Amino acid sequence: MPVRQMKDSSEQHLVIKPHLQNPMNPAKKTTKAAQNGKDPPPQENHNQTLSHAKNKGRRRGRGGRKPDQGDVMMRPSCRPCTAPLTSRANGNVENGCITDTGFPTSSKSLNFARRPGYGQVGTKCIVKANHFFAELPDKDLNQYDVTITPEVSSRTVNRSIIAELVRLYKESDLGMRLPAYDGRKSLYTAGQLPFAWREFKIKLVDEEDGVNGPKREREYRVVIKFVARANLHHLGQFLAGKRADAPQEALQILDIVLRELSTKRYCPIGRSFFSHDIRTPQRLGEGLQSWCGFYQSIRPTQMGLSLNIDMASAAFIEPLPVVEFVGQLLGKDVLSRPLSDADRIKIKKALRGVKVEVTHRGSVRRKYRVSGLTSQPTRELVFPVDENSTMKSVVEYFQEMYGFTIQYTHLPCLQVGNQKKANYLPMEACKIVEGQRYTKRLNEKQITALLKVTCQRPRDRENDILRTIQHNAYDQDPYAKEFGIKISEKLASVEARILPAPWLKYHESGKEKNCLPQVGQWNMMNKKMINGMTVSRWACINFSRSVQDSVARTFCNELSQMCQVSGMEFNPEPVIPIYNAKPEQVGKALKHVYHVSASKTKGKELELLLAILPDNNGSLYGDLKRICETDLGLISQCCLTKHVFKITKQYLANVSLKINVKMGGRNTVLLDAVSCRIPLVSDIPTIIFGADVTHPENGEDSSPSIAAVVASQDWPEVTKYAGLVCAQAHRQELIQDLYKTWHDPVRGTVSGGMIRDLLVSFRKATGQKPLRIIFYRDGVSEGQFYQVLLYELDAIRKACASLEPNYQPPVTFIVVQKRHHTRLFANNYRDRSSTDRSGNILPGTVVDSKICHPTEFDFYLCSHAGIQGTSRPAHYHVLWDENNFTADGIQSLTNNLCYTYARCTRSVSVVPPAYYAHLAAFRARFYMEPDMQENGSNGDGNGHSSKGTRVAGDYSVKPLPDLKENVKRVMFYC
């Protein structure tokens, strides 16, 4: 192969939180987990003092230090439906606040909330869960350290080395032990090996060097050293609920043991295993295909050890000849036509990092990883063959060296190796190696095709899971046998309850003033929004070439009528005639409509902009939202062409719901909320937070993460939310801007941050200070629980203390998880009283026993009705609870809140504040300057562009642009 020397080379009421010029306090380091609406707040006068009442009492003794004391006071509550709060277990409370005696700064002094008991509310039923009971082994589990020299970075090679060691020495030096290996530094055995330390010499043959010819052989030095014995007694006590700390080492060993055989059989990706044999791969387009597989994880539960098995699908690169792959990628014939520069860029992005094997050397199938693509076609490539710089073409080299004639010399060559020493490989001499997962972003067509593969009815998914457990045959698994692990082949049967749906309140002028949802859904027929808003000044821009003016006018007229029927006051006539524009001129068109409308209304701003978009609009939607919300201050509602042509009442009703909340209205509220009947919410002013952090796509190593926090701004209704977003360091999960201080030359030390600003915003909106905080935190994995709780609860404490001395309202901190693999199935699919039309369990189904944590306060809640596929329940884990919620209390509150989501007349799968935070963080990505957005447009639609928020290697994060004032008054709903 020729070698060339190369030179080094939810439209929430969202308030954008700009980073202040003064530096914020650096984030405190935290202990690594387990070793393994109303107007937004204006600029605060931080020297202002409000009248207040002192709050006395004692917090539960949980260790730590006192918070910072601030200089901004908040008034106590005086709402009519406020009831006095009596003293509670583990602490006394006055005015809903508890004084701070500190908070642990180390996970060693931190215990998560214990389960207060089991829920009793609801109709009892039986469901099946994809958990399989695992019998606890009675053998000693031993850990050994493995050192391989020379060091190997590939887990696959490491496994091959240890497999050869076991083959050679199992019956002698290893004392008949069959060890399990994690692929890196740890080896595990059931019972001790005959030695505490031993060195082995292992020779490994490179099987890729062909069948008949000589094979390369490498020698490795392997040292195995005893480290520790896992405490199975500790694990047994933990599973029995007698100990609160989980023995992570023992759980990790058992997990690795049960994965050992599957790792050899299948393609392991994370905690899942994939194979083209499990189900026939389906093409996704552009050289990709879907592989089916299964997820597997050992979990501690109330029923003991449980093996969680779920079906999985992922996109893999199809193992095609590279030339064929390129043809599929570009969607055209590449064998006879030259490639454009755009084609080369697309090929280079798709193939960089992909492993290929050569096909021009007979049985020798050497593998290489693609590092780039030549800018010249193969026929023009030459390279030096000796020290005298004698040049030879790539075409000649392959003909003389391998007798291989390159046919498609107009195609570029693949570059393999590093930048200093790159090798050329003709495309037609390479084939993509099987089993490579595609980690880059999928396009819309590929996502749709993958969803079709993954979308399974509950009965089908259950049957596939049972087939998987039977096919894996754990009773015949030599590793499971060696370690004494027995796995049941029956789905766990679990007691569940179906919580009742809450009554919803609508306006008194409608025929139906109250509504009881049925199977998680209802409609707006005979109902009027409880707080319908007024739209007097609006305009419409049509970006779709296929929508004629008459069609657009008809659509706008019907939408205005629906808004009126639903309880809004909506002017049927726009300020100016519908304006037609090209998508590539979005910035110019928006500014034109903005200024022309202002002149027509004598300076009064538009209240609403309707925008008709093409169905496939690329970056148009994001560009429009960015310009409207950060430049012009326009509230917008986008509608796709397909809905304009095919108008349905359901669609118009949903759009009217969005428009009303964007204008600052409410669609409905919980009847129990306005009647002050929600336990631990209605008694004293309560603020409910939602928080989330979204991270860039895989492969984007220069984009920041986006943090979002929303908080309720009305009480007792808890329906309206305000939100803040900010950019933070790449893939940083802890929300850095919750609380911060900085030095001002005039005012001295100034306090700020998301929590503080939202507390002040609540005070301005309701006239009262929050006396209770409920914090739903989305997007946290189990391994991050300690870190997130330590850091973010501490930030909440400091934010409260900065507003008023001794102001420490009790906090309940709940993690919301959707990315888990527990699925719940109906016990009897023929029983229509226990399933919805899709065959899924009914909305309101809650489980807090058997498959839940042995001691901690968690539960699974399926709050939504299934539409297609298998419903995924949300997993709620109460990490900290100073409000002393009962199981029924927090489960019912969470379920009821899921019926207050403003964008539709259905209950949703995740509690709305967490959902809104996710939408807010997702929306904020549109505000990043266009060069940072992959697949984005070039700037503002006028040909302008600017630098991105970060550049590779630069760890400073550029702040997001601020929102216009009038946009801050509304919630962000897409």
N, C-alpha and C positions, 0 to 999 in steps of 0.2 A: 504494500500500500504506500503511495507516495507521501512524503513528509515535507512540510513547508515550514520554515522558520518565520514566526510572526512577531511583530512588535508588541510590547506590553500595552496593554490597553486598560294617619289619623289626623286630619288637619286640626291639630290641637290648638287651643288658646296658648300658643307657644311663644315664649319670649326668648329671643336669642341672647345668650349670655356672652357678651364680648369679653375677651381677656383684658384686664386693666393694665395700664402701662407700668404701674408699680409691680415689682415681682411679688408673687404669692409665696407663702411659706412652703418649703419643700415638704413633700409627702413623707410621713413617718413610716419607717420600716415596720412590717408586721411579721409575726411568726408564720413560717410556712406550715401549711396544713398537713398534719398527720405524717409529715416526712415523706411520705410516699407522694259663663263666667262673668268675671268682673274685670275692671281696668287693671292692667299690670302695675306693679309698684314702680313709681318714679324714683329718681335718685334720692336716697335717704339722707336726711340731715342727722348725722350720727351723734350730734350733741343734744338732740331733742329729748325731752323727758316727758313721758306720758304718766298720768296718774295710775297707780296700781295698788293692789293689795298684796301683802306679803303672803307667801305660801310656805307653810311649815309642814313638817312631817319627816319621816325617815324612809329612804329607799332600802330595798332588800340589800342586805350585806353581801355584795358580790366582789368586794375588793376594788382597788384602783385609786384614782386620785380625783380631786375636785376639778370641775371645769373652769375655763376662763370666765371671769365676771365681766359683763358688758355694761353699757351705759344707756341702752334703749329699753324703756319699760313698755309693758303691754297691759291694757285694761282687763280686769276679770270679766267673766261672763255675766250677762244679765238677761238672757233670753227667757221668755215665759215658760218654755217647756224644759228648762233646766231643772233637774232634780238634785238634791244634795247627795254627794257621794260618801257612803259610809266607809268606815275603816275596813280594810281587806286583809286577807291572810297574808302573812309575810311582810306587812308594812302598813302604816297608817297614811291616809291621804287627806288633804284639805284642798278644796277648790280644784280638785282634779290634778294636783301637782305633787310630786314627791321630791324632797330635797336630795341632792346628789352627794352620796358618800363615796363616790368613785366608781370606776369601771375598770375591769381587768385589762392590763396591757399585754398579757401573755396568754396563749391558748391553754397553758397549764392550769391557770386559775379560772378558766371559763368552761362552764357546763351549759350545754344547750337546754332549752326548756324541756321538762319531762312531760310525758303525756298525762293530762289531768283526769283521764278516764275515757270512756268510749261514748260515742254519740248514741242517742236513743230516738231522735226525731226521724220521722219518715216511715215509709212502708218497707218492711223487711223483705228481703229476697235473697236468692243465692245466685252468684255469678261465678264464672270460671276465669282464672288468671293464668297467663303463660309463665307460671312459676312451677318448678318441679322440685319436690322435696329431695334434699341431699342428706344422706345419713352421715353424721359426724364420724370421722375415722377414729380408731382407738390406737393408732400407731404414733410413735414419736416422729415429728417432722423436723428435719435438720437442714440447716442452710450452710453452704460452702461457697467460698469466694473462688472465682475462676480468673486466672490471668493467662492470656494467650500472647505469645511473643513469636514473630513480630505482630504488633497490634493490628487487628482487622476491624474495619468500620462496618462491614456488611454482616447483618444478623444471619443471613442465609449461609455465608461461609462459616461463621462461628458455629452454627448448628451442625454443619457438615463435619467440622473438626471434632466436636463433642460426640456426634453419632459414630464416627470412626473410632474414637477412644472407647466408647461403650462396647462397640462390636469386638474390639480387640481384648479388652480387659474386664468385661463384665464378670466372667466366670472365675477370674483370678484376683486381680488387685481390688476390684470393686465389691468383692464378696457377694456376688449374685444380685447386687442391688441394681434396679433400673431407675436411674435418676431422671428428674425433669429439669429442663434448662430454659432460662428466660431469654437466651440469645445474646446476652451481654456479659454480666459479671457474676451471676448467681446460679448455683446448682442446688437442687433440693433432693433429699432422699427420705424414704420411710425407714427409719432406723439408721444408726450410724454406719459409716464406712469403716473398714478395718484400719484406717489411718487418720491422723489429724492433719497431715501435710504430705503431699507427694507430687513429684514432677514426672511428666510423661513426654515422650517425643512422638509426635504424630506426623506421618507423611500423607499428604492429600494430593490426589491426582486431579488435574484439570480435565474434567470429562468433556469440556467443550472443544478440545483440540482434535476431535475426529475419532473415527473408529479404528482405522487401519494404521495410521501413521504414529510416530512417537508422541507421547503425551508429556506435558510439563508436570513436574512433581515438585511440591514445596513442603518443607519441613517446618513444623510449628512446635514450640515448647509450651506445654500446658501445665500450669501449677494449680493444684486444688488444695484449698486450705479451709479447715473447719472454722465457722464463724459463730453460730448460735443454734439453740434448739427452740423451736416455736412452742409457746405455751397453749396447749389445747384445753387445759383446765380453765384458763382465762377465757378462751373462746366459748366454752360451754356455759360459764357463768354469765357472760355477756348475752348469749342467746336466751338464757333463762331470765334475763332482766335483773340479775343480781349485781351487775357491774355496768357502769355508764360508758366506760372507755372501750372502744372497739380494738381488738388485737389485730392491727392491720397486717402484721407480718404473717400470721397464720392464714388470714383470708387471702393474702396475695399468693402464698404457696399453693393453696388449694385451687385457686383460679388458674395458675400456671400449669398445674398438673392436669386439669381438665381441658386445657387448651393444647396440650402437647401433641396429641394424636391428630387433631384437626389442623394444626400448623403444618404437619407433614403431608396431610391429604389435600389441603386447599390453599388458596392464596389468602394469607392473613392481611387484613387492613384494619388497623386499630384493634377494636374488640370484636370485629366481624370477620367472617370467612366467606370467600367467594369462589365460585367455580362455574365454568361453562357447561358442566355436566348436570348441575342441579336443575336447571331449566334452560331450554334453547335460548341463546342470546338473541336479543332483538336489536335491529339497527336503529340508531338514534339520528343518523345523518352526519355528514362531514367526517366520516372515518371513525365514528364512535359506535359502541354497542353497549347494551345493558347486560350486566351479569347479575344473577341472583345469588343470594347467599343467606347466611343467618348470623345473628348477633348472639353472643353467649357471655354471661357474667355470673359469678357466684355472689350471692348477696345474703347478708344476715337479716333475718326477718323474725317475726313473732312465732312462726311455726318451726323455726330452726333455720338451718342453712337451706338456701333456695337457689336453684339454677334457673336463671332468667334466659329464656330462648325466644327470639323473635326473628321474623323474616326481614331480609334487607336486600336492597338493590343499589347498584352503583354504576356509574359510567366508566367503561374501560376503552382503551384504544384498541381498535380491531387489529388483530395480528395479520396485516396484509403486506404484500410487497409495497415498498415505499412509493413507487410510482403509482400504484393503484390507490393508495391512501391519499396521495396528493390530488389525484383526479377527483376523488370523493370530496375532499376538503374544499376544493375550488369549484366543484360542480360543473366541470367542463373537461373537454379533451385536452390533455397536456402532452400527448405523444407527438403531435404534429405542430402545435402552436407554441410560439415563444411565450415566456412568462413576463408579465408586467412587473414594475417595481412593487405595486401593491400586492401582487401574488406572492412575490418573494418574501415580503414582510409577514404575510399571513402564514406561509409555510414555515418560516423561521420560528415564529411564535409557537406554532403548533408542535413542532418537532424538537425544540430545545429541551434537553433533559430526558428525551425519550431514548430507551435502549433499543438498538437494532442489532441484527446478526447478519453476517455476510453469507451470500449464497453462491459466490463464484468460485469457491474452493472445495467443491465436492463435499466430503464428509466433515471437513473442518468448518465448524460454525462458531467462529470467534464473535464475541459480543462487544459492542462499543456503545457509549452514551453520546448522543448528538450534542455538540456544543454550538453549532452555527451552520450557516449556509454560505456558499461562495457567492460573490456578487457577479462573477463571470460564468458563462456557460462552460460545460466540461471541455468542449473543443478548444477553448482558449487558455486552459490552465496548463502551466508548465512549472517545473520545480527542479532544483539542483540535485543531481544524483551522486556527486562526489565532491571532494574538497576543492577541485578546480572549477567548481560552479558550472560543470557541464549540464546543460538544461535538457530535460526530456518532458514530453507532453504526457498528461495523465492517460490519454487514449493509447499512446504507444506503450506506456508502462504496463498497463493491464493486459495488453495483447501479448507482449513479450514475456511478462512474468507469469501470467496465469492462463494464457491462451483465451482470454475473455474479450470478446469484441463488444465495445460500448456502442449501442445502437442510437440512443437518444442523447446525442452530444449537445443538443441545444438546452438541455436541462442543467441546472447547477449541480455541484457536488455537495454532499453532506460533509461537514467538518466535525471530526471527533478528536478527543484529546483536549489538552489545555491550550491557552492562548499563545504560549511561547512555542509550543511544538504541536501544530495542528496537522492531522492526517486527512487526506481526501478519500472519500468513498463515493463512487457513482451511485445515484439513486437506484438504478435498476439492479445493482449488485447487493441490495440490502432488503431485509424483511423486518418488520416490527416484531419484537419479542412479545410473546403472549403473556397476559397477566399483569398489565400495567394500568393502574387506575388513572383516570383522567382527573386532574386536580384543578384545572382552570375553570373559568366561568362558562356555563352552558348557555347557549342562546335560547330564545323562547321556544322554537320548534323542538329542540332537543329536550328541554324541560318538559314540554307537553308529552313527548314520546316516552320519557322516563316515567312520568306520572301514570301513564296508561299501564305500564308494566307493574308499578308498585301498588296501584290502587286495587285492593282486593276486598271483597265482601267478607264480613266477619267469619262466616262459616268456612269459606275457602282458606282464609288465613289460619284459622284454628287447625284445619286439616293439614295444611302445609307444616305448621309447627309440630304437630304430632308425628308426621312423616319424618321430619328432621330428627326428632329425638329418637325415633326408632332406627333410622338409618345410622345415626352416630353410635348406636349400640354401646352405651357406656358400660353395660354389664360385661361386654367382651373387650373393653378398652384395657390394654395391658398396663397402662399407667394408672388408671383408676383402680384396677385390681391391686397393683403394687402398693398403693397408698391406702387401700381399704375404703374407698369412696363408693357409695352406692346411690344411684340416681333413680328416682321413680319415673315411670313413663306416663303418669297421669297428670293432667292439668290440676292445679290446686283449686279446690272448691272453697269459695270464700263467702262469708256472710256480708251482705251489703244492705244499704237502705236507699230508698228513692225519696229525696227531699221534695216537699211540695213547692210548686212554682209560686212566686209572690204576686199579689194583686198590684196592678199598675194603675196610676191615677192619670186621667186625661181632663181636658177642659170641661167645665160645667155646661158650656153651650152645645156640646156634641150630644148625639143620641146615646152613645155609650160613654158614661163618665168614668167607669172603672172597667178594668179588663183583667181576666185571668188567662194567661197564656196556656195553650194546649200543646203538649209534646215540644216545648221549647220554642214555640212560634205563635205569632198573632198577626193581625194586619190593621191598617188604618181606616177600614170601612166604618162609617158612623162615628168616627172619633176625631177630635180636634186637638192639636198640640196644646199642652198645658200653658206654655208661654210662647205664642206665635209672634214673630217679629214682623217688621215692616220693611219692604224694599220699594223705594220710590224712584231711585235713579240707577239704571242698569244699562249695560250694552252687551253686544254679542260680536265675537270675532269668529269667522269661519275659516279654518285652516285646511279644510277638506275640499279638494277640487271636485269630487264627485257629488257634493251636496249643493244643489241649486238654491237660490235665494228663497224661492217659494217653499221649498222643503224645510229650510232653516226657520223661516217665519212661522210655519205651521207648528214645528217642534217647540219653539219659544212660547207660542201662544198656549199650547197645551200644558207646558210646564208651569206657566204663570197661573193657569186655571187650577192645576193640581195644588199649587202652593196656597191658593185662596181657599180651596175646599178643605185643605188640611189645617187651616186655622191661621194662616199668615195674611197680611195685607200686601199685595203684590201688584204694582202698576203694570198693566198689560202692554204698555208702549215703552220701547227702549228710548234712551236719550237721543241716540243717533241711529240711522238705519244700520242693519247688519253689515259689518265690514268684512270683505273677503281678503285673505292674505296668504302668502306662500309660507310654508313651514320654515324655510331657511331665512326668512326675514322676520322672525318672531319679535325680536327686540324693536325693530323699526315699527312694526304693526302695533305693538302694545303702546308704545309712546305716542303714536299718531292718535289712537282711540282715546288715550288718557287726556291728551291736550285738547282735542276737538270736543270731547264731552265736557271738559272743564269750561270751555268757552261758551258752550250751549247753556250750561247751568249757572253761568255767571260766577264761576269760581267754586261752586259746591262740588265736592268730589263724588266720583261714582261709588255706590255702595256695593255693587256686585258686577263682576264681569263673567259672562258665559263664554266658553270657548269650545267650539266643535273641532275635534281632532281626528286625523286619519286613524284607522284601526291599528296600523303599524306605524307608529310615529317616532320611533327612535328616541332621540334625546329631547324632542319637542316639549313633552310634558314637564320634564325637569327644568328645562330652560325657562319655560313660561312661569313656573312656580317661583323660581329663583328671582326673576326680574320683577314679577308682581310683588313679591313679599319683602325683598331686600332693596329694591330700587324705587318702585313706583308707589307702593303702599296700596295695592289693589287686592281685594278679596275675590278669588276666582273659583269657578266651578267648571270642570272639564267634562265633556260628554263625547263618547266615541261615535264615529259615523254609523256603525251598525245599529246603535240604539236610536239614532235620529231617523233612520229609514224605517226601522221596525219599532214603533212606539208602543209600549205596553204600560198599563196603569201601575203595575208593580214597580217598574223602573222609575216612572215619574214620581211615585210616592217615595221611593228611596232617595231620589235626588232632592226632593223637597225637604226631607228630614235633614240631609246634609246642609242644605242652604240655610235652614232655620238655625241650626247650631252655629254655623259660621257667622250668622248675623248676631249671635249672642243669646239665642233663645233656648228653651228646653222643650224637648218633644214629649217626654213623660217622666214621672218620678214614681218611686215606690210608695204605695199607699201607707205602708207602715212608717215610712220616713216622715211624711207630712203629718201623720197621726202621732209622731213621737213614740213609736213602739218598737224600735230596733235596740235590743240590748247592747249596752256598752258603745252606743253611738248616739242615741237620741237623748240620753240623760244629761250630758255635758257637751260643749262644743268639741267636735272631733274632726280632725283633718286626716284624710286618707291619701297617702303618697303611693306613687308607682315609679319605679326606676328601672332603667335598662341601659346596657352598653352594647352597641353594635360594632363589630370589627370588620375590617376590609376583607374582601374575598381572598382565598388562598392564592398566593403568587403575587399579591400586591404588597410589597414590603416597604412602601413609602407613604401609604395613606394613613392618616390618623384614625384612631377609634373615635366614635361619637357617643357621648353620654347624654342621657335625657332623664329628667325628673319631672313628673307632673304631680299636682296636688289638688284635692277638691277645694273649691272656692265658695261653696254654699253649704249651709247647715241649717236645719237638719236634713235637707234633701240629698246631699252628697251626690250630685249629678253633674255639676259643672266642674271643669278642671282647667287649670292654668299650667303651663309648662316652661321649662328652661332647657336649653341644650348647649353643649360646648364640645369642642374638639379636645382630645387629649392624646397622650403618647400612643404610638402604634401598639395595638393588642394589650393595652392596659385595662384590666377588668375593674379595679378599684376606681370608684368615681372620685376624681381628684378635686373637683370644684364644689363638693358639698358644703364645705366651710373653709374660709381662708381669711387671713389678715394681711394687711400691708401697711406701710408707713406713708402717711400723707404729710407733706411739709407744713401744712396749716393745721390740720385736724389731729395729727399724731397717728396713733395706731387705729386703723379702721377695720371693721369686721364686715364680711360679705359672704357670698357663696349661695348656691342654689337653695339649700334648706332654709337659710335665714330669709332670703328674699321671698320665698313662697309662704313662709309663716307670716311675714309682714303683709303680703298680698291678701292672705286669708283674713287678717285683721281688718284691712281696709274694705274688703268685700262684705264682711259679715258684721263688722262692728265689735267683734269679740276675738279674744285670743284663743288658740286651740288649747284645750286642757287634756287632750288625749291624742296620741299619734299612732296610726296604724300604717305600717310601711311594707308594701309589697315589692319585693326585689326580684326582677326577672333575670334570666340568663346566667345563673351561677351554678357551676358544677359542684358536686359533693366535695371534691378536693380543695375547693376555694371557700367553703363555708366559714371556717375560722378567720381567714384573712379578711373576707368581706365584712363579717359581723364586727370584728375588732375595729377595723378602720372606719366603717361607715356609721356604726352606732356611736362611736366616739365623736365623729363629725356632727351628728345630730345633737348630741349633748352640748357640744361647744356652741353650735348655732343657737340653741335655746338660751344658754347662759349668757350669750352676748347681747340678748335682747332685754334681759331683766335679771337682777340678782335672784338666785334660788328658783328661777323659772326652769323646771325640769318636768314637763308633762310625761306621764308614763308611756312607754313605747312598746309596741308589739311589732316584731321584725319577722316577716314571713318571706321565705324564698319560694318563687314560683318556677317550676320546671316543666317544660314541654318536651325537651329533647331527652326523653327516657324511653325505655323499651317495654314497659309494663302495658299490657293490653287486657281489657276485661271483655269477656264474652257471655252472652246469655246462656243460662243453664239449659233452657229449652227454646229452640228457635221457633217452635210451633205455637208457643204461648204468646199471643199477640199483646197480652197485658204487660209483658216484661220487655218488649222490644219495640223499636220504631219501625217505620216502613222500610228502612234500609237493612234491617236485621240487627242493628246495633242496640246496645243497652240504652235505656231511657235517660233523657236529660235529668240531672239531679241525683244520679246514682253516685253514692259516696261509699268508700271503703276505708276503714281506719284500723282494721285488725288483720291478723294472720300474715299477709304479705307486706305489712308496714314495719317500720323500725321497732326493734324489741323494746326500747324505752323512750325514745324521743317522740315529740309531738308532730306527727305528720299524717297526711291522709291523701287519698286519690279522689278526685272529683271530676266526673264527666258532666259538665254543666250544659252541654249543647246537644242538639239532635244531629245525628249523622246524615250527611247528604249523599256521599259516595265513599267507598272504602271503609276501613275500620276506624271507628272513633278512637282518639287517643286521649285518655283522661289527663287532666293537669295534676301534677304532684305538688302539693303545698307542704312545706316544712317550716314549722314555727320554731325559729331559732332562739327567740328571746320574747318573753311575754310578761310585762309588768302590769298588764291590765287584767290578768287572771281570767282569760277567756276559758269557758268550758269548751269541750269538743263540739257540742251542738251549737254554741254561740258563734265560733269562728267559721264552722262549716256552713251554717245557714246564712251568715252575713256574706260570705264569699259567693255562695250560690245565688243569693238575691241580687248582689251587685252585677252579676253576669247578665241580668235582664235589663240593665240600665245603659247598655252600650248604645250610643246615639245614632249610629249610622245605619241601623237596620231594625226590623221588627222580629228579631230572633235573639235567643240567649246565645252568648259567645263562649268559646272554649277556655278562655283565660280571663281572669278578673279584669274589668275595664281599665283601672289605673295602670296596671302593668301593660295592657294592650296599647293604651294611648302612649305610654312611654316608648314602647317599641316603634310605633308609627312615627312619633316625633323624631327619634334618632334616625330612622330610615329617611324621613323627609329632609333632615338637616344635611344629608349627603348631597342633595341637589344644590345646597348653598355653597359648597366647596367650589373654588374657582375651576373652570372647565378643563384646564390641562391636567388636573388631577383625576378627572373622571374618565376611566377607560370606556371606550365606545361613546364618549360624549361629543358634543358639538364644539366648534371653534368659537367659543366666547358667547357673546350676547345676541347673536343673530345678525349682527352688523359687520361681521368679519373681524371683530376685535377678540383678542385673547390675552391671557395674563398668566403669570407663574402660578404653580400649584401651591397647595398648603404646605407641602414638605418636599424635600428632595432626598434621594437615597443617601444615607449616611448622615443626614442632618436630623438630629433628634429634637430640635425645637419645633413646636407646633404653632402654625399660624392660626389666629382666632377666626371663628366664623363671622361673617358680616352680621351686623345688627338688623333686626326687623324694623320696619316702619311702624310708627306709633299706632295707626288705626288697625293694622294687622294684629298687633299684640292683644287686641280686645277680644279676639275670637279664637275658638279651638281649631286646631288643624285637623281637617278630615279630607282624605284624598278625594 
